[in-house]
Amino acid sequence: MHVLNCVFYGPCVPPHLSNSIPLPPTLEGGSRVALKIIKNLEKYREAAKLEISVLEKISEEDPSNNNCVQMLDWFYYYGHVCISFELLSLSTFDFLKSNNFLPYPISQIRHMAQQICHAVSFLHDLQLTHTDLKPENILFVSSDYSLVYNANKCKERRVKDSTVRLVDFGSATFDHEHHSAVISTRHYRAPEVILELGWSHPCDVWSIGCILFEFYEGFTLFQTHDNREHLAMMERIQGAIPQRMIQRSRKQKYFQRGRLDWNECTKAGRYVKNKCKPLKKYLLSHGTEHHLFFDLLEKMLEYEPSKRIRLSSALNHPFFLYQKGKNQSWKKDASR
């Protein structure tokens, strides 16, 4: 019997599975892999089958796609669904955490952003929405790092290779499938989801905008666990929610006379006022590439899903074309 040399992840790996699992024929060869083990419960098995169908679709449509994690095989073991993947390293969140939440350099943000946009644009072309984009679901291929002294003369970790892979397609949804009312992890949830206006591919773009901001600043843009407070933060950062979205929303309890029902004099109101500010005020530098980056963020964090930049257009944004040291002109109203 071959034994799988692997790293386990997933909820509650049973003790009797943690030592040895038979190696399926397609995985023979001794290479280390990551293994996701799904609980032997019907609801989890069904979810796993949906994830496998998405992963198979990805491999079928573009086997050379290097920005989405590659599924190597899947099999049953004592009723547990086991999915094997290429072995990756730390998530972008875990690296950030291990680095005391010091921001990534703008050059590495550009490289990671380009890969993320490419991966999610590929999913959208397949009529898929990821629905759970967050730094924890973006993994480095290698998290080897060097120690450098930053501007404050403090040591910080600098990842040597910013190549990443997108993972966790357990919540990915095809356009023709049922769309759950609530999706995405709170901090990366788009306004149309909170307002229950229906959602599609643009909700992924909003999530990417939140992720890139976090890479740049080292903290989350919307640090909240409450819908009303979340909307108040959005207004503080991006201005008033469009009337058309308010009028169409099923969540009228959050509004009064066409405006967000929010009191800045309460404890929560003071928290939002102190915590949040207009987006451009988060700029860490007035260099050209920083302004280009924030122009891209503004387009990704557009309230109206229909006006939000498409990833195919985002990949042609001047931020990705910028080369330091060269004079370049760019249009602030880059095409959507």
C-alpha positions as YAML, in Angstrom:
chain: A
units: angstrom
residues:
- id: 1
  name: MET
  ca: [0.00, 0.00, 0.00]
- id: 2
  name: HIS
  ca: [1.33, 3.43, -0.97]
- id: 3
  name: VAL
  ca: [0.99, 6.17, 1.62]
- id: 4
  name: LEU
  ca: [0.22, 9.73, 0.60]
- id: 5
  name: ASN
  ca: [2.91, 12.21, 1.61]
- id: 6
  name: CYS
  ca: [0.81, 15.29, 2.19]
- id: 7
  name: VAL
  ca: [-0.20, 18.32, 4.16]
- id: 8
  name: PHE
  ca: [-3.74, 18.15, 5.56]
- id: 9
  name: TYR
  ca: [-6.21, 20.97, 5.63]
- id: 10
  name: GLY
  ca: [-9.95, 21.29, 6.02]
- id: 11
  name: PRO
  ca: [-12.34, 20.96, 8.98]
- id: 12
  name: CYS
  ca: [-11.77, 18.32, 11.61]
- id: 13
  name: VAL
  ca: [-9.45, 15.76, 10.05]
- id: 14
  name: PRO
  ca: [-10.39, 12.52, 11.87]
- id: 15
  name: PRO
  ca: [-7.52, 11.10, 13.97]
- id: 16
  name: HIS
  ca: [-7.69, 7.71, 12.27]
- id: 17
  name: LEU
  ca: [-7.09, 9.41, 8.90]
- id: 18
  name: SER
  ca: [-4.20, 11.61, 9.94]
- id: 19
  name: ASN
  ca: [-1.44, 9.01, 9.65]
- id: 20
  name: SER
  ca: [-1.96, 7.11, 6.41]
- id: 21
  name: ILE
  ca: [-4.24, 7.27, 3.42]
- id: 22
  name: PRO
  ca: [-3.89, 4.98, 0.38]
- id: 23
  name: LEU
  ca: [-2.32, 6.73, -2.60]
- id: 24
  name: PRO
  ca: [-4.50, 6.76, -5.74]
- id: 25
  name: PRO
  ca: [-2.71, 5.71, -8.95]
- id: 26
  name: THR
  ca: [-2.60, 9.25, -10.38]
- id: 27
  name: LEU
  ca: [-0.60, 10.49, -7.37]
- id: 28
  name: GLU
  ca: [2.15, 7.89, -7.27]
- id: 29
  name: GLY
  ca: [5.65, 9.25, -7.46]
- id: 30
  name: GLY
  ca: [6.43, 10.47, -3.97]
- id: 31
  name: SER
  ca: [5.78, 14.20, -4.45]
- id: 32
  name: ARG
  ca: [4.20, 16.11, -1.55]
- id: 33
  name: VAL
  ca: [0.66, 17.35, -2.06]
- id: 34
  name: ALA
  ca: [-2.01, 19.19, -0.10]
- id: 35
  name: LEU
  ca: [-5.02, 17.12, 0.87]
- id: 36
  name: LYS
  ca: [-8.43, 18.53, 1.68]
- id: 37
  name: ILE
  ca: [-10.57, 16.06, 3.64]
- id: 38
  name: ILE
  ca: [-14.31, 16.69, 3.81]
- id: 39
  name: LYS
  ca: [-16.39, 15.36, 6.69]
- id: 40
  name: ASN
  ca: [-18.42, 12.23, 6.05]
- id: 41
  name: LEU
  ca: [-21.74, 14.07, 6.19]
- id: 42
  name: GLU
  ca: [-24.21, 14.35, 3.34]
- id: 43
  name: LYS
  ca: [-24.32, 18.16, 3.16]
- id: 44
  name: TYR
  ca: [-20.52, 18.36, 3.08]
- id: 45
  name: ARG
  ca: [-20.25, 15.60, 0.49]
- id: 46
  name: GLU
  ca: [-22.66, 17.44, -1.81]
- id: 47
  name: ALA
  ca: [-20.70, 20.67, -1.40]
- id: 48
  name: ALA
  ca: [-17.47, 18.80, -2.15]
- id: 49
  name: LYS
  ca: [-18.97, 17.38, -5.37]
- id: 50
  name: LEU
  ca: [-19.83, 20.92, -6.49]
- id: 51
  name: GLU
  ca: [-16.29, 22.08, -5.76]
- id: 52
  name: ILE
  ca: [-14.86, 19.15, -7.69]
- id: 53
  name: SER
  ca: [-17.06, 19.97, -10.69]
- id: 54
  name: VAL
  ca: [-15.71, 23.55, -10.66]
- id: 55
  name: LEU
  ca: [-12.10, 22.36, -10.36]
- id: 56
  name: GLU
  ca: [-12.61, 19.89, -13.22]
- id: 57
  name: LYS
  ca: [-14.10, 22.65, -15.35]
- id: 58
  name: ILE
  ca: [-11.07, 24.85, -14.67]
- id: 59
  name: SER
  ca: [-8.65, 22.07, -15.64]
- id: 60
  name: GLU
  ca: [-10.70, 21.16, -18.70]
- id: 61
  name: GLU
  ca: [-10.92, 24.71, -20.06]
- id: 62
  name: ASP
  ca: [-7.35, 25.77, -19.37]
- id: 63
  name: PRO
  ca: [-5.03, 23.09, -17.97]
- id: 64
  name: SER
  ca: [-2.08, 25.52, -18.15]
- id: 65
  name: ASN
  ca: [-3.80, 28.20, -16.04]
- id: 66
  name: ASN
  ca: [-1.22, 28.96, -13.36]
- id: 67
  name: ASN
  ca: [-3.25, 31.38, -11.27]
- id: 68
  name: CYS
  ca: [-5.84, 28.89, -9.97]
- id: 69
  name: VAL
  ca: [-4.81, 26.02, -7.74]
- id: 70
  name: GLN
  ca: [-4.58, 22.73, -9.62]
- id: 71
  name: MET
  ca: [-6.60, 19.73, -8.42]
- id: 72
  name: LEU
  ca: [-4.55, 16.57, -8.90]
- id: 73
  name: ASP
  ca: [-7.15, 13.95, -8.02]
- id: 74
  name: TRP
  ca: [-10.05, 13.17, -5.72]
- id: 75
  name: PHE
  ca: [-11.24, 9.97, -4.06]
- id: 76
  name: TYR
  ca: [-13.37, 8.54, -1.26]
- id: 77
  name: TYR
  ca: [-11.85, 7.15, 1.92]
- id: 78
  name: TYR
  ca: [-14.24, 5.67, 4.50]
- id: 79
  name: GLY
  ca: [-16.96, 7.95, 3.16]
- id: 80
  name: HIS
  ca: [-14.80, 11.07, 3.36]
- id: 81
  name: VAL
  ca: [-14.24, 12.96, 0.12]
- id: 82
  name: CYS
  ca: [-10.52, 13.67, -0.28]
- id: 83
  name: ILE
  ca: [-9.27, 16.23, -2.81]
- id: 84
  name: SER
  ca: [-5.55, 16.49, -3.55]
- id: 85
  name: PHE
  ca: [-3.92, 19.68, -4.80]
- id: 86
  name: GLU
  ca: [-0.50, 20.97, -5.67]
- id: 87
  name: LEU
  ca: [1.25, 21.93, -2.45]
- id: 88
  name: LEU
  ca: [1.37, 25.69, -1.93]
- id: 89
  name: SER
  ca: [2.72, 27.88, 0.88]
- id: 90
  name: LEU
  ca: [1.37, 30.57, 3.24]
- id: 91
  name: SER
  ca: [-1.69, 32.60, 2.35]
- id: 92
  name: THR
  ca: [-1.21, 36.30, 1.68]
- id: 93
  name: PHE
  ca: [-3.03, 36.94, 4.98]
- id: 94
  name: ASP
  ca: [-0.83, 34.60, 7.02]
- id: 95
  name: PHE
  ca: [2.31, 36.17, 5.57]
- id: 96
  name: LEU
  ca: [0.95, 39.64, 6.36]
- id: 97
  name: LYS
  ca: [0.20, 38.50, 9.92]
- id: 98
  name: SER
  ca: [3.67, 36.97, 10.38]
- id: 99
  name: ASN
  ca: [5.11, 40.28, 9.18]
- id: 100
  name: ASN
  ca: [3.27, 42.27, 11.89]
- id: 101
  name: PHE
  ca: [0.76, 43.47, 9.28]
- id: 102
  name: LEU
  ca: [3.34, 45.59, 7.47]
- id: 103
  name: PRO
  ca: [2.04, 46.37, 3.96]
- id: 104
  name: TYR
  ca: [3.36, 44.71, 0.82]
- id: 105
  name: PRO
  ca: [5.54, 46.85, -1.48]
- id: 106
  name: ILE
  ca: [3.59, 48.45, -4.34]
- id: 107
  name: SER
  ca: [5.59, 46.48, -6.93]
- id: 108
  name: GLN
  ca: [4.54, 43.19, -5.31]
- id: 109
  name: ILE
  ca: [0.94, 44.40, -5.02]
- id: 110
  name: ARG
  ca: [0.97, 45.05, -8.76]
- id: 111
  name: HIS
  ca: [2.25, 41.56, -9.50]
- id: 112
  name: MET
  ca: [-0.24, 39.86, -7.14]
- id: 113
  name: ALA
  ca: [-3.15, 42.02, -8.36]
- id: 114
  name: GLN
  ca: [-2.42, 41.14, -11.96]
- id: 115
  name: GLN
  ca: [-2.46, 37.42, -11.16]
- id: 116
  name: ILE
  ca: [-5.65, 37.68, -9.07]
- id: 117
  name: CYS
  ca: [-7.45, 39.65, -11.78]
- id: 118
  name: HIS
  ca: [-6.31, 37.17, -14.41]
- id: 119
  name: ALA
  ca: [-7.51, 34.18, -12.36]
- id: 120
  name: VAL
  ca: [-10.93, 35.66, -11.52]
- id: 121
  name: SER
  ca: [-11.41, 37.00, -15.07]
- id: 122
  name: PHE
  ca: [-10.83, 33.42, -16.26]
- id: 123
  name: LEU
  ca: [-13.56, 32.22, -13.85]
- id: 124
  name: HIS
  ca: [-15.96, 34.90, -15.13]
- id: 125
  name: ASP
  ca: [-15.31, 33.75, -18.70]
- id: 126
  name: LEU
  ca: [-16.47, 30.31, -17.55]
- id: 127
  name: GLN
  ca: [-19.70, 31.91, -16.20]
- id: 128
  name: LEU
  ca: [-18.47, 31.37, -12.64]
- id: 129
  name: THR
  ca: [-18.42, 33.73, -9.65]
- id: 130
  name: HIS
  ca: [-15.94, 32.80, -6.90]
- id: 131
  name: THR
  ca: [-18.00, 34.55, -4.15]
- id: 132
  name: ASP
  ca: [-15.42, 34.11, -1.37]
- id: 133
  name: LEU
  ca: [-12.37, 36.11, -2.38]
- id: 134
  name: LYS
  ca: [-10.19, 37.15, 0.57]
- id: 135
  name: PRO
  ca: [-6.46, 37.18, 1.43]
- id: 136
  name: GLU
  ca: [-6.81, 33.76, 3.14]
- id: 137
  name: ASN
  ca: [-7.81, 32.25, -0.23]
- id: 138
  name: ILE
  ca: [-4.80, 33.61, -2.09]
- id: 139
  name: LEU
  ca: [-1.69, 31.51, -1.44]
- id: 140
  name: PHE
  ca: [1.94, 32.06, -2.28]
- id: 141
  name: VAL
  ca: [3.62, 29.33, -4.30]
- id: 142
  name: SER
  ca: [6.61, 29.93, -2.05]
- id: 143
  name: SER
  ca: [6.68, 32.16, 1.03]
- id: 144
  name: ASP
  ca: [10.46, 32.20, 1.36]
- id: 145
  name: TYR
  ca: [11.51, 35.66, 2.40]
- id: 146
  name: SER
  ca: [14.48, 37.90, 3.01]
- id: 147
  name: LEU
  ca: [14.84, 40.36, 5.89]
- id: 148
  name: VAL
  ca: [15.18, 44.01, 4.94]
- id: 149
  name: TYR
  ca: [15.28, 47.27, 6.85]
- id: 150
  name: ASN
  ca: [12.35, 49.53, 6.08]
- id: 151
  name: ALA
  ca: [12.16, 53.35, 6.19]
- id: 152
  name: ASN
  ca: [11.66, 53.18, 9.97]
- id: 153
  name: LYS
  ca: [14.87, 51.15, 10.30]
- id: 154
  name: CYS
  ca: [12.89, 48.12, 11.42]
- id: 155
  name: LYS
  ca: [13.38, 44.63, 10.04]
- id: 156
  name: GLU
  ca: [10.55, 43.38, 7.87]
- id: 157
  name: ARG
  ca: [10.00, 40.25, 5.84]
- id: 158
  name: ARG
  ca: [10.00, 40.64, 2.07]
- id: 159
  name: VAL
  ca: [8.65, 37.64, 0.17]
- id: 160
  name: LYS
  ca: [11.14, 36.63, -2.51]
- id: 161
  name: ASP
  ca: [8.60, 35.51, -5.09]
- id: 162
  name: SER
  ca: [5.11, 37.08, -5.18]
- id: 163
  name: THR
  ca: [3.63, 34.39, -7.43]
- id: 164
  name: VAL
  ca: [0.22, 33.38, -6.03]
- id: 165
  name: ARG
  ca: [-2.62, 30.92, -6.64]
- id: 166
  name: LEU
  ca: [-6.33, 31.36, -6.05]
- id: 167
  name: VAL
  ca: [-7.86, 28.57, -3.90]
- id: 168
  name: ASP
  ca: [-11.12, 27.39, -2.31]
- id: 169
  name: PHE
  ca: [-13.80, 27.02, -4.95]
- id: 170
  name: GLY
  ca: [-16.28, 25.49, -2.49]
- id: 171
  name: SER
  ca: [-18.64, 28.47, -2.83]
- id: 172
  name: ALA
  ca: [-18.08, 29.17, -6.53]
- id: 173
  name: THR
  ca: [-21.38, 29.50, -8.36]
- id: 174
  name: PHE
  ca: [-22.22, 29.10, -12.04]
- id: 175
  name: ASP
  ca: [-24.39, 31.81, -13.57]
- id: 176
  name: HIS
  ca: [-27.28, 29.36, -14.10]
- id: 177
  name: GLU
  ca: [-27.19, 27.97, -10.52]
- id: 178
  name: HIS
  ca: [-29.15, 29.15, -7.49]
- id: 179
  name: HIS
  ca: [-27.61, 32.30, -6.02]
- id: 180
  name: SER
  ca: [-27.62, 32.38, -2.21]
- id: 181
  name: ALA
  ca: [-28.78, 35.65, -0.68]
- id: 182
  name: VAL
  ca: [-25.66, 36.05, 1.47]
- id: 183
  name: ILE
  ca: [-22.18, 35.39, 0.09]
- id: 184
  name: SER
  ca: [-18.59, 36.47, 0.76]
- id: 185
  name: THR
  ca: [-16.77, 36.93, 4.05]
- id: 186
  name: ARG
  ca: [-18.09, 40.09, 5.74]
- id: 187
  name: HIS
  ca: [-15.14, 42.45, 5.14]
- id: 188
  name: TYR
  ca: [-15.11, 41.71, 1.39]
- id: 189
  name: ARG
  ca: [-18.89, 41.74, 0.80]
- id: 190
  name: ALA
  ca: [-20.21, 43.99, -1.96]
- id: 191
  name: PRO
  ca: [-23.00, 46.55, -1.35]
- id: 192
  name: GLU
  ca: [-25.43, 44.80, -3.71]
- id: 193
  name: VAL
  ca: [-25.15, 41.67, -1.51]
- id: 194
  name: ILE
  ca: [-25.87, 43.59, 1.71]
- id: 195
  name: LEU
  ca: [-28.81, 45.37, 0.06]
- id: 196
  name: GLU
  ca: [-30.10, 42.09, -1.45]
- id: 197
  name: LEU
  ca: [-30.19, 43.47, -4.98]
- id: 198
  name: GLY
  ca: [-28.93, 40.25, -6.54]
- id: 199
  name: TRP
  ca: [-25.32, 39.63, -7.48]
- id: 200
  name: SER
  ca: [-23.09, 38.37, -10.25]
- id: 201
  name: HIS
  ca: [-19.45, 38.69, -11.36]
- id: 202
  name: PRO
  ca: [-19.04, 42.32, -10.18]
- id: 203
  name: CYS
  ca: [-19.23, 41.23, -6.52]
- id: 204
  name: ASP
  ca: [-15.86, 39.49, -7.04]
- id: 205
  name: VAL
  ca: [-14.40, 42.75, -8.36]
- id: 206
  name: TRP
  ca: [-15.49, 44.59, -5.19]
- id: 207
  name: SER
  ca: [-13.82, 41.87, -3.09]
- id: 208
  name: ILE
  ca: [-10.59, 42.24, -5.06]
- id: 209
  name: GLY
  ca: [-10.63, 45.99, -4.42]
- id: 210
  name: CYS
  ca: [-10.91, 45.34, -0.66]
- id: 211
  name: ILE
  ca: [-8.10, 42.76, -0.81]
- id: 212
  name: LEU
  ca: [-5.72, 45.07, -2.68]
- id: 213
  name: PHE
  ca: [-6.41, 47.86, -0.19]
- id: 214
  name: GLU
  ca: [-5.48, 45.44, 2.61]
- id: 215
  name: PHE
  ca: [-2.23, 44.52, 0.86]
- id: 216
  name: TYR
  ca: [-1.42, 48.24, 0.56]
- id: 217
  name: GLU
  ca: [-2.31, 49.34, 4.10]
- id: 218
  name: GLY
  ca: [-1.92, 46.17, 6.17]
- id: 219
  name: PHE
  ca: [-5.46, 46.37, 7.58]
- id: 220
  name: THR
  ca: [-8.99, 45.72, 6.33]
- id: 221
  name: LEU
  ca: [-10.94, 48.54, 4.72]
- id: 222
  name: PHE
  ca: [-14.28, 47.57, 6.30]
- id: 223
  name: GLN
  ca: [-13.61, 46.34, 9.84]
- id: 224
  name: THR
  ca: [-17.15, 45.59, 10.95]
- id: 225
  name: HIS
  ca: [-19.65, 42.80, 11.63]
- id: 226
  name: ASP
  ca: [-22.89, 44.74, 11.19]
- id: 227
  name: ASN
  ca: [-24.74, 45.57, 7.96]
- id: 228
  name: ARG
  ca: [-25.81, 49.08, 8.89]
- id: 229
  name: GLU
  ca: [-22.34, 49.96, 10.16]
- id: 230
  name: HIS
  ca: [-20.84, 48.42, 7.02]
- id: 231
  name: LEU
  ca: [-23.00, 50.68, 4.83]
- id: 232
  name: ALA
  ca: [-22.05, 53.69, 6.97]
- id: 233
  name: MET
  ca: [-18.38, 52.88, 6.41]
- id: 234
  name: MET
  ca: [-18.97, 52.65, 2.68]
- id: 235
  name: GLU
  ca: [-20.58, 56.10, 2.67]
- id: 236
  name: ARG
  ca: [-17.73, 57.56, 4.71]
- id: 237
  name: ILE
  ca: [-15.18, 56.15, 2.24]
- id: 238
  name: GLN
  ca: [-16.99, 56.30, -1.12]
- id: 239
  name: GLY
  ca: [-19.76, 58.86, -0.60]
- id: 240
  name: ALA
  ca: [-23.54, 58.42, -0.54]
- id: 241
  name: ILE
  ca: [-25.13, 55.19, -1.73]
- id: 242
  name: PRO
  ca: [-26.91, 55.84, -5.07]
- id: 243
  name: GLN
  ca: [-30.66, 56.50, -4.75]
- id: 244
  name: ARG
  ca: [-31.44, 53.88, -7.38]
- id: 245
  name: MET
  ca: [-29.84, 51.17, -5.25]
- id: 246
  name: ILE
  ca: [-31.65, 52.37, -2.12]
- id: 247
  name: GLN
  ca: [-35.02, 52.40, -3.87]
- id: 248
  name: ARG
  ca: [-34.55, 48.87, -5.24]
- id: 249
  name: SER
  ca: [-33.21, 47.40, -2.00]
- id: 250
  name: ARG
  ca: [-35.18, 44.85, 0.00]
- id: 251
  name: LYS
  ca: [-33.46, 46.19, 3.12]
- id: 252
  name: GLN
  ca: [-35.46, 49.38, 3.60]
- id: 253
  name: LYS
  ca: [-35.02, 49.05, 7.37]
- id: 254
  name: TYR
  ca: [-31.53, 50.53, 6.93]
- id: 255
  name: PHE
  ca: [-32.90, 53.73, 5.38]
- id: 256
  name: GLN
  ca: [-35.14, 56.63, 6.28]
- id: 257
  name: ARG
  ca: [-36.45, 59.12, 3.73]
- id: 258
  name: GLY
  ca: [-34.07, 57.87, 1.08]
- id: 259
  name: ARG
  ca: [-30.96, 58.15, 3.24]
- id: 260
  name: LEU
  ca: [-29.00, 55.74, 5.43]
- id: 261
  name: ASP
  ca: [-30.48, 55.72, 8.93]
- id: 262
  name: TRP
  ca: [-27.25, 56.45, 10.80]
- id: 263
  name: ASN
  ca: [-26.40, 58.64, 13.77]
- id: 264
  name: GLU
  ca: [-22.80, 59.87, 13.90]
- id: 265
  name: CYS
  ca: [-23.23, 60.92, 17.54]
- id: 266
  name: THR
  ca: [-23.62, 57.36, 18.84]
- id: 267
  name: LYS
  ca: [-20.69, 55.18, 19.93]
- id: 268
  name: ALA
  ca: [-20.89, 53.27, 16.63]
- id: 269
  name: GLY
  ca: [-21.16, 56.54, 14.72]
- id: 270
  name: ARG
  ca: [-18.01, 57.92, 16.36]
- id: 271
  name: TYR
  ca: [-16.19, 54.63, 15.66]
- id: 272
  name: VAL
  ca: [-16.96, 54.86, 11.94]
- id: 273
  name: LYS
  ca: [-16.04, 58.54, 11.81]
- id: 274
  name: ASN
  ca: [-12.68, 57.89, 13.48]
- id: 275
  name: LYS
  ca: [-11.99, 54.62, 11.65]
- id: 276
  name: CYS
  ca: [-12.88, 55.63, 8.09]
- id: 277
  name: LYS
  ca: [-12.04, 58.48, 5.74]
- id: 278
  name: PRO
  ca: [-12.41, 59.20, 2.01]
- id: 279
  name: LEU
  ca: [-10.50, 56.62, -0.02]
- id: 280
  name: LYS
  ca: [-7.86, 58.94, -1.46]
- id: 281
  name: LYS
  ca: [-6.84, 60.01, 2.06]
- id: 282
  name: TYR
  ca: [-5.36, 56.54, 2.60]
- id: 283
  name: LEU
  ca: [-2.60, 57.25, 0.06]
- id: 284
  name: LEU
  ca: [0.82, 56.44, 1.55]
- id: 285
  name: SER
  ca: [2.67, 58.32, -1.19]
- id: 286
  name: HIS
  ca: [1.88, 60.87, -3.88]
- id: 287
  name: GLY
  ca: [3.98, 59.03, -6.43]
- id: 288
  name: THR
  ca: [2.41, 58.32, -9.82]
- id: 289
  name: GLU
  ca: [2.03, 54.58, -9.32]
- id: 290
  name: HIS
  ca: [0.24, 55.12, -5.99]
- id: 291
  name: HIS
  ca: [-2.26, 57.47, -7.65]
- id: 292
  name: LEU
  ca: [-2.74, 54.96, -10.46]
- id: 293
  name: PHE
  ca: [-3.35, 52.24, -7.88]
- id: 294
  name: PHE
  ca: [-6.03, 54.29, -6.13]
- id: 295
  name: ASP
  ca: [-7.67, 55.11, -9.44]
- id: 296
  name: LEU
  ca: [-8.00, 51.36, -10.02]
- id: 297
  name: LEU
  ca: [-9.35, 50.86, -6.46]
- id: 298
  name: GLU
  ca: [-12.02, 53.54, -7.04]
- id: 299
  name: LYS
  ca: [-13.18, 51.75, -10.16]
- id: 300
  name: MET
  ca: [-13.29, 48.40, -8.34]
- id: 301
  name: LEU
  ca: [-15.19, 49.93, -5.40]
- id: 302
  name: GLU
  ca: [-17.85, 51.57, -7.55]
- id: 303
  name: TYR
  ca: [-21.26, 51.16, -5.88]
- id: 304
  name: GLU
  ca: [-23.26, 50.29, -9.00]
- id: 305
  name: PRO
  ca: [-22.37, 46.75, -10.17]
- id: 306
  name: SER
  ca: [-23.16, 47.70, -13.78]
- id: 307
  name: LYS
  ca: [-20.65, 50.59, -13.60]
- id: 308
  name: ARG
  ca: [-17.94, 48.69, -11.74]
- id: 309
  name: ILE
  ca: [-14.86, 48.00, -13.83]
- id: 310
  name: ARG
  ca: [-14.70, 44.60, -15.55]
- id: 311
  name: LEU
  ca: [-11.58, 42.58, -14.90]
- id: 312
  name: SER
  ca: [-10.76, 42.40, -18.61]
- id: 313
  name: SER
  ca: [-10.59, 46.22, -18.55]
- id: 314
  name: ALA
  ca: [-8.84, 46.29, -15.18]
- id: 315
  name: LEU
  ca: [-5.97, 44.24, -16.63]
- id: 316
  name: ASN
  ca: [-5.40, 47.06, -19.14]
- id: 317
  name: HIS
  ca: [-5.46, 49.77, -16.47]
- id: 318
  name: PRO
  ca: [-2.40, 52.09, -16.46]
- id: 319
  name: PHE
  ca: [-1.44, 50.79, -13.00]
- id: 320
  name: PHE
  ca: [-0.45, 47.49, -14.61]
- id: 321
  name: LEU
  ca: [1.30, 49.19, -17.50]
- id: 322
  name: TYR
  ca: [3.26, 51.64, -15.34]
- id: 323
  name: GLN
  ca: [7.05, 51.42, -15.51]
- id: 324
  name: LYS
  ca: [8.95, 53.40, -12.92]
- id: 325
  name: GLY
  ca: [11.25, 56.02, -14.36]
- id: 326
  name: LYS
  ca: [9.38, 56.40, -17.66]
- id: 327
  name: ASN
  ca: [7.15, 59.33, -18.50]
- id: 328
  name: GLN
  ca: [3.68, 57.99, -19.14]
- id: 329
  name: SER
  ca: [0.35, 59.65, -19.68]
- id: 330
  name: TRP
  ca: [-2.87, 58.08, -18.47]
- id: 331
  name: LYS
  ca: [-6.56, 58.90, -18.51]
- id: 332
  name: LYS
  ca: [-8.32, 59.12, -15.18]
- id: 333
  name: ASP
  ca: [-11.50, 57.87, -16.85]
- id: 334
  name: ALA
  ca: [-9.86, 54.69, -18.15]
- id: 335
  name: SER
  ca: [-12.38, 52.54, -19.98]
- id: 336
  name: ARG
  ca: [-14.58, 50.22, -17.97]
...
